[in-house]
Amino acid sequence: MTGSFLFKIPFFIKMKAWTILLLLTLSFTKDLSAQAIENGSFEIHNQICGINVRNEFINNGFPGFYAFGNQSEIDVLKDSCGYGAAVDGEYFIGLYNRDFSDAFSLHFTQPLDISQTYRLNFSTKLGQGIFNQNSKVEIGLSYDRDQFGELVFTSDKVPTNWTELSFDFQPKMPFTYLTVRISSIMETWVYLDHFYLDCPTLDLGKDTILCKVEDLNLSVPDIYEEVIWKNGSKENSTTPESPGLFWVEVKTGECTLRDTLLIEEFPKNCSCEIYFPTAFSPDGNGINDTFGGFSNCGPQLYLLQIFDRWGNLVFESKDISKMWDGTFKNKKMTPDTFVYRAAFTFEYSSDWEVQSGFLNLYK
């Protein structure tokens, strides 16, 4: 099948001739010390634009790569054959699923270290002409190149454009193969490229502002060989005692990871509150003529909504100084019980606080 076809249908005519690519060395993906994925960008093989290639044919002359799926229709694609550019190098792989999925394994240059946390990165998108948005990529770890092994990752729905996905994992056993298949209840075609291992990332969370730094617990997962916090603690969790820039450094295998967190205090906001009365009487006498929130310090963000007994919104304000005068569409409401809901934030926190309750409108 030539590269002039822009979409894939079942039962392609199998390729009958192969062009041998004479390559002197193997290239590996990004190096994680001595640990890597062999041929993770699919550049080393003995064919050009193989479409619907049966497993036994593709496994001859494709170092580090082994096709074992029941569908047995692996595709080796590139731009000059009409399938678009690869993410890394010239070539990428297409997996097809109709009744069964294509599948392949990639060889690790060394067995995985069960004491190390790894990050796997790869790129994927939907194939041309078959846009089944329910398609997912499944990643496994195995001792055998022809067995999927232990499932360690399932992607969200595969996007229509090349997207790099990544996830962290700590192997339970010193597996020697990374396995890949696609999951879909309908016919689908998925492209894959650029599998490589990298150091994982560490995330203490977003910078935070508190009214007072107390009872704040910071922690990292219990998977690292070494942990050291700014305050000298070597435990998996610690409690900062003062505001400032806080950091942690951990080691996993050959990877040293570090993250920082800025903790600030705004003591003047510790007593910030908003009070809402339970009733008001908009009779024009200058006493309790409006309903709204009263605060000893202004909120950063504010939203007040008032509903009638049938759930209809009759008033809304995003300014605490703008209160309800008991009217709706410029007409006075009859005395009744209403429901209010207020959400607001103060300077010391980006988290929304919520209050709700009943209020009575009197004459």
Disulfide bonds with the S-S distance in Angstrom:
Cys49-Cys81 1.51
Cys199-Cys255 2.09
Cys272-Cys297 1.75
